[in-house]
Amino acid sequence: MSTETLLKTPLHALHLELGARMVPFAGYDMPVQYPLGVMKEHLHSREQAGLFDVSHMGQIRLSGAGAAKALESLVPVDIIDLPVGMQRYAMFTNEHGGILDDLMVANLGNNELFLVVNAACKEQDLAHLRKHIGDQCQIQPLFEERALLALQGPAAVKVLERLAPEVAKMTFMQFQPVQLLGSDCFVSRSGYTGEDGFEISVPAENAEALARRLLAEAEVAAIGLGARDSLRLEAGLCLYGHDMNSQTTPIEASLLWAISKVRRADGERAGGFPGAEAIFAQQQSGVARKRVGLLPQERTPVREGAEIVDEAGTVIGSVCSGGFGPSLNAPVAMGYLDAAHIALETPLWAIVRGKRVAMKVSKMPFVAQRYYRG
C-alpha cells in the first residue's frame, strides 16, 4: 500500500508531531516507535504508564432485546449472563472450530453490547455479524466515530483518576461510561500488556485533546506498536493472524479457559456456536499440536516462522511470535508444537539462519500479569 492510501487515526498528526516512526499496519499508518525507542517505551509501560493509540481497532455497538442471545450464537462464551458493566474476552469461530477473530464484549445495559474487534478483521467481522444476526438486533459500526486509547502500566490508575476519580474503584474487566474532559467516553479496566490499565473509547473529535492531556502527566509516555507487541508477548497474549487464525481452534491455541463453562459440552447452554462439535471432540480426545511458551537458551531472538526441531533434527513445530523481552532482558517466543513435545522444560531447537538455537518449553506468561482485581 502507498502511504496515500493508508487510513489515518484521529491522532495521526499528533504522532508525527511527537516524532513517531510510522509504518503500515492493518491498512493504517501507525506509530511503531517514538524517539524514546522500543526498549525504553516497553520498560516505561512496565514501570510507569504508557499511552497507546489503538484507534485502528473496530468498535461496534449491538442493541435490541435479542442482542445478547444473538451474539452468543456466534461465540463459545457466556454473553446472556454477562453482568451489566462487565467485559469478557470472546472469539468468533467458524464451522470447523477455527478462530475468525478474537474480540472484547461489554454489557452496557439497556440491551446494548459494545464490541472491540481487531483492525485487520473489522470489515469481515461486521459482515459476519450482519449475515448471521442482522435480523435479530441492530448492528452499528463506530469505526469512524470513535477512537480508542490504551493507558497501561502501574501508574495508569493514578493518572486517570485525576480526570475521573471514579475509575479508581473499577476492577479488572469492569466497563463503564465515564466523562473525560467533558467528553462521553467508555472506559474498561483492561488491556493488552499484562499490566493494570485502561482502554478508553472516546469520540474521534475529542481524541487528540484527551491524548494531549494524558501525555502532559509526568508518568505518561507515548508508546508505539513495537513495544505493544513485546509487552503482549511477555504477557503470553495471542495476536490474531499470528498466534491463531481460521485454521486454529481454541483448544490448539491453548484458549480453553476462554470457553465459558456454561457453553462447554457438559454446560447448561452447551454448544450452539459454529464448530462446537469439532471443539468438543478436540477437548475430549486432544489435539495434534498446541501453542506453548518457548524460551531461547541463547541471546539470539527467534522470530515468527522459524522451524522448531527435536534432537534428531525432525521438524516438530514452528514459532508463531518471537522477539526480545526487555523485562526479562532475554528473547521469548511462542509456537505450535506436536503434542508429544509440549511438556514444560522439553529441550528443542529453533533453526535461525541455518543454525540451531537451543530452546525449552516454558510456562506462560513470561512476566507475571498485574491486573487489578480489587
Secondary structure, 3 states (H helix, E strand, C coil): CCHHHCECCCCHHHHHHCCCEEEEECCEEEEEECCCCHHHHHHHHHHCEEEEECCCCEEEEEECCCHHHHHHCCCCCCCCCCCCCEEEEEEEECCCCCEEEEEEEEEEECCEEEEEECHHHHHHHHHHHHHHHCCCCEEEECCCCEEEEEEECCCHHHHHCCCCHHHHHCCCCEEEEEEECCEEEEEECCCCCCCCEEEEEEEHHHHHHHHHHHHCCCCEEECCHHHHHHHHHHCCCCCECCCECCCCCCCCCCCHHHCCHHHCCCCCCCCCCCCHHHHHHHHHHCCCEEEEEEEECCCCCCCCCCEEECCCCCEEEEEEEEEEECCCCEEEEEEEEEHHHCCCCCEEEEEECCEEEEEEEECCCCCCCCCCCC
